[in-house]
Amino acid sequence: MDYFRIQGGRRLAGRVTVEGSKNAALPLMAASLLTDGELKLKNVKPLADIENMNALLRELGVQTKRTGDALSLTSMDQNCVHARYDIVRTMRASICVLGPMVARRRKAVVSMPGGCSFGHRPVDLHLKGLEALGAKIELRNGDIIATADRLKGNTVFLGGPNGSTVLGTSNIMSAATLAKGRTIIECAACEPEVVEVADMLNKMGAKIQGAGSPRLIIDGVEELSGTEYNVMPDRIVAGTYAVAAAMTNGDIILDDFPYDSLLATLDVFREIGVHVERLDDKDSRRCSVRVTSERNLKPATITTQPHPGFPTDLQAQLMALLCLAQGNSVITEKIYLERFLHVAELSRMGAHLNRQGPTVIITGGSKLIGAPVMASDLRASASLVLAGLAAEGETLVTRVYHLDRGYYQMEKTLNSLGARIERLREEKNSPVNVEAAANAS
């Protein structure tokens, strides 16, 4: 198992390009099940989640080929309908294949995905939506079995206790493209990644209106064709590297910065004292920005919300940043109420954090001190790396395989900006060796 050794206190400066969005690419890849034509996706890094989806699609009869950062996907065998637990358990987004398979192949057998380390994330809205379109749903031996002669358009309400569902919206929208008649999705997710799926499906011949709003209208078509599509930049990666600049008092230019997708985050940055300056007049969905910060950061009050509110996937990173602000900050998590596994690890580094239910009070202004910490999920891992960059001394971050799910070679990107991060391999069956490495340094 790999871990990072980070030497903190180094100012970051330089230029990087934001990689393609993982959360957009996964449902886009699943859309290859909707057509016999070739689907070519550009700007797709070989992240762990992407490669797991590749493996799943190959098992489902899709021929996949990677050329650099481009993926070609062609559905070859429509008789393959079983998404096995061995692959599905590695990545919750595997549920994205459910809707396309039912719509195109009339049957799907998908293992029930597990929960995340920060809480249960049910798929009941996915199933409710497919049932509304006429699919018969059974649960048997841990598998979701969905069948339909042909899906039929209907009105589907996708609101849940914590708002709309991003993957569920993409799943039902994808299925509805081949349904007979009109489908209306109410309380649809408005996230940019959903808009991305709708845009590509329309390029494939779908008829989708309203993407980016809570109401989607989909008129079903008989078939979809292949297409070529350039995946949007990853807004969470962009936000993470912007925080890295702020935490190290750095000066970083980020190319392919998804400005319009991060307006709520940019508003919080302004409040804290982080400056994001547009450098060009290109499409604000992909522009170049320069990120700098004031030396004395200000506290802030943040509540995570569905888009266009502040994204839950940047909550942990902003918590690390606010540890350096002068004064008390408050973060309230409204999407995943248990998404606070990074709190205990940041506290090990000297952060003053007080959690009360879904809220954490951050008493900023103290120095962060390097320490051995353990990553628990993708975004919590990023927050610990960011804290290590700003901390005095050495930080050891274990279980960085979480990072590999959503950041392509993060340590190399940060090292190109002046960080000092080593990726090391922990000896097998030696749980104390990271502590030993810390003591030896």
C-alpha positions as CSV (number, residue, x, y, z in Angstrom):
1,M,0.0,0.0,0.0
2,D,1.4,3.4,-1.0
3,Y,1.8,6.4,1.3
4,F,3.0,10.0,0.9
5,R,5.9,11.6,2.7
6,I,5.4,15.4,2.5
7,Q,7.9,18.0,3.5
8,G,5.8,21.0,4.4
9,G,6.4,24.8,4.3
10,R,7.2,25.1,0.6
11,R,5.6,27.8,-1.4
12,L,3.9,26.6,-4.6
13,A,4.2,28.5,-7.9
14,G,3.9,27.5,-11.5
15,R,1.3,26.4,-14.0
16,V,-0.9,23.3,-14.4
17,T,-3.8,22.2,-16.6
18,V,-6.9,21.0,-14.8
19,E,-7.6,17.4,-15.8
20,G,-10.9,16.1,-17.1
21,S,-13.8,15.5,-14.8
22,K,-14.0,12.0,-13.3
23,N,-17.6,12.5,-12.1
24,A,-18.6,13.5,-15.7
25,A,-16.6,10.8,-17.4
26,L,-18.1,7.8,-15.6
27,P,-21.7,8.3,-16.7
28,L,-20.5,9.4,-20.2
29,M,-18.6,6.1,-20.4
30,A,-21.8,4.2,-19.4
31,A,-23.7,5.9,-22.2
32,S,-21.7,3.7,-24.6
33,L,-24.2,1.0,-23.7
34,L,-27.0,3.0,-25.5
35,T,-25.6,2.7,-29.0
36,D,-23.8,0.4,-31.4
37,G,-21.7,3.3,-32.7
38,E,-18.3,4.3,-31.4
39,L,-18.1,6.7,-28.5
40,K,-14.8,8.6,-28.3
41,L,-14.2,10.6,-25.1
42,K,-11.3,13.0,-24.9
43,N,-9.6,14.5,-21.8
44,V,-10.0,11.3,-19.7
45,K,-7.1,10.5,-17.4
46,P,-6.5,6.8,-16.4
47,L,-7.7,7.3,-12.8
48,A,-8.5,4.2,-10.7
49,D,-12.3,4.8,-11.0
50,I,-12.0,5.3,-14.8
51,E,-10.1,2.1,-15.2
52,N,-12.6,0.2,-13.0
53,M,-15.4,1.5,-15.2
54,N,-13.4,0.4,-18.2
55,A,-13.1,-3.1,-16.8
56,L,-16.8,-3.2,-16.0
57,L,-17.8,-2.1,-19.5
58,R,-15.5,-4.8,-21.1
59,E,-17.4,-7.4,-19.0
60,L,-20.6,-6.0,-20.4
61,G,-19.5,-6.5,-24.0
62,V,-18.0,-3.1,-24.7
63,Q,-14.7,-2.9,-26.6
64,T,-12.5,-0.2,-25.1
65,K,-9.3,1.3,-26.3
66,R,-7.2,4.1,-24.8
67,T,-4.9,6.3,-26.8
68,G,-3.3,8.9,-24.5
69,D,-6.1,10.8,-22.8
70,A,-8.7,9.6,-25.3
71,L,-11.0,6.6,-24.8
72,S,-12.9,4.8,-27.5
73,L,-15.8,2.6,-26.5
74,T,-17.9,0.4,-28.8
75,S,-20.7,-1.9,-27.6
76,M,-20.2,-5.3,-29.3
77,D,-22.2,-7.8,-27.4
78,Q,-25.7,-6.9,-26.1
79,N,-26.1,-10.3,-24.4
80,C,-23.8,-9.3,-21.5
81,V,-26.0,-7.8,-18.8
82,H,-24.5,-8.8,-15.5
83,A,-22.4,-6.2,-13.6
84,R,-20.7,-8.4,-11.0
85,Y,-20.1,-7.5,-7.4
86,D,-16.3,-8.0,-7.7
87,I,-16.2,-4.9,-9.9
88,V,-19.2,-2.9,-8.7
89,R,-17.9,-2.9,-5.1
90,T,-14.8,-1.0,-6.1
91,M,-16.8,2.0,-7.3
92,R,-20.3,3.2,-6.5
93,A,-20.7,4.9,-9.9
94,S,-21.0,1.5,-11.4
95,I,-24.8,2.0,-10.9
96,C,-24.6,4.3,-14.0
97,V,-24.8,1.2,-16.3
98,L,-28.2,0.2,-14.9
99,G,-30.4,2.7,-16.9
100,P,-28.5,2.4,-20.2
101,M,-28.6,-1.4,-20.1
102,V,-32.4,-1.6,-19.4
103,A,-33.1,0.9,-22.1
104,R,-31.0,-0.7,-24.8
105,R,-30.7,-4.4,-23.8
106,R,-34.0,-4.8,-22.1
107,K,-32.4,-6.3,-19.0
108,A,-29.8,-5.4,-16.5
109,V,-28.4,-7.3,-13.5
110,V,-26.3,-5.0,-11.4
111,S,-24.9,-5.9,-8.0
112,M,-26.1,-3.5,-5.3
113,P,-23.3,-1.0,-4.7
114,G,-21.9,-0.6,-1.1
115,G,-21.9,2.5,0.9
116,C,-19.1,5.1,1.3
117,S,-16.9,5.4,4.3
118,F,-18.6,8.6,5.3
119,G,-22.2,7.2,5.1
120,H,-24.9,5.3,3.3
121,R,-25.8,6.4,-0.2
122,P,-28.9,4.5,-1.3
123,V,-29.9,3.9,-4.9
124,D,-33.7,3.9,-4.2
125,L,-34.3,6.9,-6.4
126,H,-32.6,5.2,-9.3
127,L,-34.9,2.2,-9.0
128,K,-38.0,4.5,-8.4
129,G,-37.2,6.3,-11.6
130,L,-36.8,3.2,-13.7
131,E,-40.0,1.7,-12.3
132,A,-41.8,4.9,-13.3
133,L,-40.5,4.3,-16.8
134,G,-42.0,0.8,-16.8
135,A,-39.1,-1.4,-15.7
136,K,-39.8,-4.3,-13.4
137,I,-37.3,-4.3,-10.5
138,E,-36.4,-7.3,-8.4
139,L,-33.7,-7.6,-5.7
140,R,-32.2,-11.1,-5.5
141,N,-29.0,-12.3,-3.9
142,G,-27.6,-8.8,-3.6
143,D,-28.3,-8.0,-7.3
144,I,-30.7,-5.5,-8.8
145,I,-32.5,-7.2,-11.7
146,A,-34.3,-4.7,-14.0
147,T,-36.3,-5.8,-17.1
148,A,-38.5,-4.0,-19.6
149,D,-39.7,-4.8,-23.1
150,R,-39.4,-1.1,-23.9
151,L,-39.3,1.8,-21.4
152,K,-42.2,4.3,-21.6
153,G,-42.0,8.0,-20.9
154,N,-43.5,9.2,-17.7
155,T,-43.2,12.0,-15.1
156,V,-40.5,11.1,-12.6
157,F,-39.8,12.9,-9.3
158,L,-36.2,12.4,-8.1
159,G,-36.2,14.5,-4.9
160,G,-34.8,12.8,-1.8
161,P,-34.2,13.7,1.8
162,N,-30.9,15.5,1.0
163,G,-32.0,17.0,-2.3
164,S,-31.8,15.6,-5.9
165,T,-29.5,12.8,-7.0
166,V,-26.7,13.4,-9.4
167,L,-26.0,9.9,-10.5
168,G,-29.8,9.1,-10.4
169,T,-30.6,12.0,-12.7
170,S,-27.9,10.9,-15.2
171,N,-29.1,7.3,-15.0
172,I,-32.8,8.0,-15.6
173,M,-32.1,10.7,-18.2
174,S,-29.9,8.2,-20.1
175,A,-32.6,5.5,-19.9
176,A,-35.4,7.9,-21.0
177,T,-33.5,8.8,-24.3
178,L,-34.7,5.4,-25.7
179,A,-38.0,5.3,-24.0
180,K,-41.3,5.6,-26.0
181,G,-42.8,9.1,-25.6
182,R,-41.9,12.0,-23.4
183,T,-40.3,11.8,-19.9
184,I,-40.3,14.7,-17.5
185,I,-37.8,14.5,-14.6
186,E,-38.8,16.9,-11.8
187,C,-36.3,17.8,-9.0
188,A,-33.5,16.8,-11.4
189,A,-29.9,17.5,-10.3
190,C,-28.5,20.7,-11.7
191,E,-24.8,19.8,-11.4
192,P,-22.5,20.6,-14.4
193,E,-21.8,16.9,-14.7
194,V,-25.4,16.2,-15.4
195,V,-25.4,19.0,-18.1
196,E,-22.4,17.3,-19.5
197,V,-24.2,14.0,-19.9
198,A,-27.2,15.7,-21.5
199,D,-25.0,17.6,-23.9
200,M,-23.3,14.4,-25.1
201,L,-26.5,12.5,-25.4
202,N,-28.0,15.3,-27.5
203,K,-24.9,15.0,-29.8
204,M,-25.7,11.3,-30.1
205,G,-29.2,12.1,-31.3
206,A,-31.2,12.4,-28.0
207,K,-33.8,15.1,-27.5
208,I,-33.2,16.6,-24.0
209,Q,-34.3,20.0,-22.9
210,G,-33.7,21.8,-19.6
211,A,-30.3,20.5,-18.5
212,G,-29.0,22.5,-15.7
213,S,-32.5,23.2,-14.3
214,P,-34.6,21.2,-11.9
215,R,-36.9,20.1,-14.8
216,L,-35.7,17.9,-17.6
217,I,-37.8,17.1,-20.7
218,I,-36.7,14.1,-22.7
219,D,-38.5,12.9,-25.9
220,G,-37.5,9.4,-26.6
221,V,-35.9,8.4,-29.9
222,E,-35.5,5.0,-31.7
223,E,-31.8,4.9,-31.6
224,L,-28.6,6.8,-30.7
225,S,-25.4,7.1,-32.7
226,G,-21.8,7.3,-31.7
227,T,-20.0,10.6,-31.2
228,E,-16.8,12.3,-30.1
229,Y,-16.9,14.4,-27.0
230,N,-14.4,16.5,-25.0
231,V,-15.0,16.0,-21.2
232,M,-15.3,19.1,-19.1
233,P,-12.5,20.0,-16.6
234,D,-12.8,18.7,-13.1
235,R,-14.2,21.4,-10.9
236,I,-13.2,19.6,-7.7
237,V,-9.6,19.1,-8.9
238,A,-9.5,22.8,-9.9
239,G,-10.8,23.8,-6.5
240,T,-8.3,21.6,-4.7
241,Y,-5.3,23.1,-6.5
242,A,-6.7,26.6,-5.9
243,V,-6.7,25.8,-2.2
244,A,-3.2,24.4,-2.4
245,A,-2.1,27.8,-3.8
246,A,-3.8,29.6,-0.9
247,M,-2.5,27.4,1.8
248,T,1.1,27.8,0.8
249,N,0.8,31.6,0.0
250,G,1.6,30.5,-3.6
251,D,1.0,31.8,-7.1
252,I,-0.4,29.3,-9.4
253,I,-1.9,29.6,-12.9
254,L,-4.6,27.0,-13.6
255,D,-5.5,26.4,-17.3
256,D,-8.8,24.8,-18.2
257,F,-10.4,26.2,-15.0
258,P,-14.2,25.6,-15.0
259,Y,-15.0,29.1,-13.8
260,D,-18.8,29.0,-14.2
261,S,-19.0,25.7,-12.3
262,L,-17.3,27.1,-9.2
263,L,-19.1,30.4,-8.6
264,A,-20.2,29.4,-5.1
265,T,-16.6,28.4,-4.3
266,L,-15.2,31.6,-5.8
267,D,-17.6,33.6,-3.6
268,V,-16.2,31.8,-0.5
269,F,-12.6,32.4,-1.7
270,R,-13.3,36.1,-2.0
271,E,-14.6,36.1,1.6
272,I,-11.5,34.3,2.9
273,G,-9.0,36.4,0.9
274,V,-8.1,34.0,-1.9
275,H,-7.9,35.8,-5.3
276,V,-8.8,34.0,-8.5
277,E,-8.0,36.3,-11.5
278,R,-9.3,35.5,-15.0
279,L,-6.4,35.7,-17.5
280,D,-8.3,35.4,-20.7
281,D,-11.7,36.1,-22.3
282,K,-12.3,32.5,-23.5
283,D,-15.4,30.5,-22.7
284,S,-15.7,30.8,-18.9
285,R,-16.4,27.1,-18.8
286,R,-12.7,26.6,-19.6
287,C,-10.4,29.6,-18.9
288,S,-7.1,30.3,-17.4
289,V,-6.9,31.8,-13.9
290,R,-4.2,33.0,-11.5
291,V,-4.7,32.0,-7.9
292,T,-3.0,34.0,-5.1
293,S,-4.0,34.9,-1.5
294,E,-3.7,37.5,1.1
295,R,-1.2,36.6,3.8
296,N,-3.8,36.9,6.6
297,L,-6.8,34.8,5.7
298,K,-10.2,35.6,7.0
299,P,-12.7,33.1,8.6
300,A,-15.9,32.1,6.8
301,T,-19.2,30.4,7.3
302,I,-19.9,27.6,4.7
303,T,-22.9,25.3,4.2
304,T,-22.7,22.6,1.5
305,Q,-25.7,22.5,-0.8
306,P,-26.6,20.9,-4.2
307,H,-25.4,22.9,-7.2
308,P,-25.2,25.9,-7.6
309,G,-24.5,25.9,-3.9
310,F,-21.1,25.1,-2.3
311,P,-20.1,21.6,-3.3
312,T,-19.7,18.9,-0.6
313,D,-16.7,17.5,-2.5
314,L,-14.7,20.7,-1.5
315,Q,-15.8,20.7,2.1
316,A,-12.8,18.9,3.5
317,Q,-10.3,21.0,1.5
318,L,-11.8,24.3,2.7
319,M,-11.7,23.0,6.2
320,A,-8.0,22.5,5.9
321,L,-7.7,26.1,4.5
322,L,-9.8,27.6,7.3
323,C,-7.4,26.1,9.9
324,L,-5.0,28.8,8.8
325,A,-7.6,31.7,8.9
326,Q,-7.5,34.2,11.7
327,G,-10.7,33.6,13.7
328,N,-13.6,31.2,14.0
329,S,-15.1,29.5,10.9
330,V,-18.2,27.3,10.7
331,I,-18.8,24.5,8.2
332,T,-22.2,22.8,8.0
333,E,-22.5,19.6,5.9
334,K,-26.0,19.3,4.4
335,I,-25.4,16.6,1.8
336,Y,-23.6,13.8,3.6
337,L,-24.0,14.4,7.3
338,E,-21.3,12.0,8.3
339,R,-18.6,13.3,5.9
340,F,-16.2,14.4,8.7
341,L,-13.6,11.5,8.9
342,H,-10.9,14.1,8.2
343,V,-11.7,16.0,11.3
344,A,-9.8,13.7,13.6
345,E,-6.8,13.5,11.3
346,L,-6.5,17.3,10.9
347,S,-6.7,17.5,14.7
348,R,-3.6,15.3,14.9
349,M,-1.8,18.0,12.9
350,G,-2.7,20.7,15.5
351,A,-6.0,21.9,14.0
352,H,-8.6,23.2,16.5
353,L,-11.9,21.6,15.4
354,N,-15.1,21.1,17.3
355,R,-17.7,18.9,15.7
356,Q,-21.4,19.2,16.7
357,G,-23.5,16.9,14.6
358,P,-23.4,18.1,10.9
359,T,-21.4,21.2,11.9
360,V,-17.7,21.8,12.6
361,I,-16.4,25.0,14.3
362,I,-12.8,25.8,13.2
363,T,-10.7,27.9,15.5
364,G,-8.1,29.1,13.1
365,G,-4.8,30.9,13.4
366,S,-2.6,28.1,14.9
367,K,0.2,26.4,13.0
368,L,-0.3,23.0,11.5
369,I,2.4,20.5,12.5
370,G,3.3,17.5,10.4
371,A,2.2,14.1,11.7
372,P,1.3,10.6,10.5
373,V,-2.3,10.6,9.3
374,M,-4.6,8.2,7.5
375,A,-6.8,8.9,4.5
376,S,-10.3,7.7,4.7
377,D,-12.0,8.7,1.4
378,L,-11.1,10.6,-1.7
379,R,-11.7,14.2,-0.7
380,A,-10.6,13.7,2.9
381,S,-7.3,12.4,1.5
382,A,-6.9,15.6,-0.5
383,S,-7.5,17.7,2.6
384,L,-4.7,15.9,4.5
385,V,-2.2,16.4,1.6
386,L,-3.1,20.1,1.5
387,A,-2.6,20.3,5.3
388,G,0.8,18.6,4.9
389,L,1.8,21.2,2.3
390,A,1.2,24.0,4.8
391,A,2.4,22.2,7.9
392,E,5.8,22.6,9.7
393,G,7.9,19.4,9.3
394,E,7.0,16.1,7.8
395,T,3.6,14.6,7.2
396,L,2.9,11.0,6.3
397,V,-0.4,10.3,4.6
398,T,-1.3,6.6,4.4
399,R,-3.9,4.9,2.1
400,V,-3.4,7.3,-0.7
401,Y,-5.0,4.9,-3.1
402,H,-8.1,6.9,-2.3
403,L,-6.5,9.9,-4.1
404,D,-5.8,7.8,-7.2
405,R,-9.5,7.5,-7.7
406,G,-9.9,11.2,-8.5
407,Y,-6.6,12.9,-8.9
408,Y,-4.2,11.9,-11.6
409,Q,-0.7,11.6,-10.2
410,M,-1.4,14.3,-7.6
411,E,2.1,14.2,-6.1
412,K,3.7,14.8,-9.5
413,T,1.4,17.7,-10.2
414,L,2.2,19.3,-6.8
415,N,5.9,18.6,-7.1
416,S,5.9,20.4,-10.5
417,L,4.7,23.5,-8.5
418,G,7.5,23.2,-5.9
419,A,6.1,20.8,-3.4
420,R,8.2,18.0,-2.0
421,I,6.2,14.8,-1.9
422,E,7.5,11.2,-2.1
423,R,5.2,8.3,-2.9
424,L,6.5,5.3,-1.0
425,R,5.4,1.7,-0.6
426,E,4.4,0.4,2.8
427,E,5.8,-3.1,3.5
428,K,3.2,-5.8,3.4
429,N,1.7,-6.8,6.8
430,S,3.7,-4.1,8.5
431,P,1.2,-1.6,9.9
432,V,3.7,0.2,12.0
433,N,6.3,1.0,9.4
434,V,4.8,4.5,8.6
435,E,5.2,5.5,12.2
436,A,8.8,4.1,12.1
437,A,9.4,6.2,9.0
438,A,8.3,9.3,10.8
439,N,10.6,8.5,13.8
440,A,13.5,7.8,11.5
441,S,13.3,11.1,9.6
